[in-house]
Amino acid sequence: MSNQVNRRNFLKMSVAAGAALTLAPSDIQAKTSVISQTKLPQRTLGKRTGIVVPILSMGVMNADNISVVRAAYNSGITFFDTANGYQGGRNEEMLGEFFADKPRDSFRLATKVRGATAEAFLQGFEVSMKRLKMQYVDILYVHALGNVEGVNNASILEAFDKLKKDGRIKYCGLSTHSNEPVVINAAVDNGKYDVILTKYTYNLKYLAELTPAIERASKAGIGIVAMKTMAGGFLDKERTQKVNTSAALKWVLQNEHVHTAIPGFTSFDMLEESINAAANLSFTDDEKKYLAVANDMDSMFCQGCNVCHEQCVKGLHIEPMMRAYMYNYGYKNPALAKSTIDELGLKGDPCSGCTTCSVKCTAGFQIAQKVRDITRLQFVPQDLLV
């Protein structure tokens, strides 16, 4: 059987996925194996977990169509990633609804919660569990760490221990969008984390530091999950220049120390493209040509280097603003962009009073222009964006 998912088979798979919702739980697993058209390569998610997962998993962050989740599940994807804050909680609710009648051993689920204290972290976790309607999650991440202090937060580590002891989580982890090499190395030194979810893609300017950190963590038995693998999806605000997402995903998965990736496909076409890329990691000629020149292209993808924070005379946290910019214009997810901006607690134009921007972005972004553009979302009611 071909490793490629042709459109006729994929459409059959999607129809069968819809029919699967009417099956008894005992029949669903069998139905899943019948309709799966592609054999995805598998890797162990680190020695600490011992979990074997397909190298392609699903980042559900932007998905609001349960049919896409259904098609992913029935195509052989078994690991799904969400977070407490995605779509104001509706993302977790959608997964809770979908997995309600699925055998618990037929999928793995990860969610993420923010919190500087054990109390806040555990409160967020309880909210997530009510939405997911599950007795436990396979992986719980402390969300968006960017420094050593966060990695070594004793309060959060104690919360993880409690949740493991109570059987509420199987494994603990952290996610990181910035300062990743430092965060990952701190997690290895710490020895407490089972899984790391990290930004990783072809156009990061600090791959010389990040790639060895990933390898070190993998060799220490930590599971490595890659996010932001599509480098923002588009290169421009107007969405006229698309990232070669197949080449980008293959580049990530060719690193054997990356155990799975969680691209955020939101349509059947995007899912099909991701499956075909993961099933055959060899680059096509066009993909080779793209990657050869890709680093010279403009992009909306923030490097997360935080040099901007040090240069800004106001000390603004610019990295999450640039991430929000990508969420809004690259992913077409203004609700997530707004929630990211709202977490910063801004009041009006953060660049007010500055006639010249002191920040020299390593990715070449016009920081002041992008900041003023994206922070307008703070004045838009959230219910207009959902």
Secondary structure by P-SEA (a helix, b strand, c coil): ccccccaaaaaaaaaaaaacccccccaaaaaaaaacccbbbbbbcccccccccccbbbcccccccaaaaaaaaaacccbbbbccccccaaaaaaaaaaacccccccbbbbbbbbbccaaaaaaaaaaaaaaaccccccbbbcccccccccccaaaaaaaaaaaaaaccccccbbbbccaaaaaaaaaaaaccccbbbbbbcccccaaaaaaaaaaaaaaabbbbbbcccccccccccccccccaaaaaaaaaaccccccbbbcccccaaaaaaaaaaaacccccaaaaaaaacccccccccccccccccccccccccaaaaaaaaaaacccccaaaaaaaaaaacccccccccccccccccccccaaaaaaaaaaccccccccccc
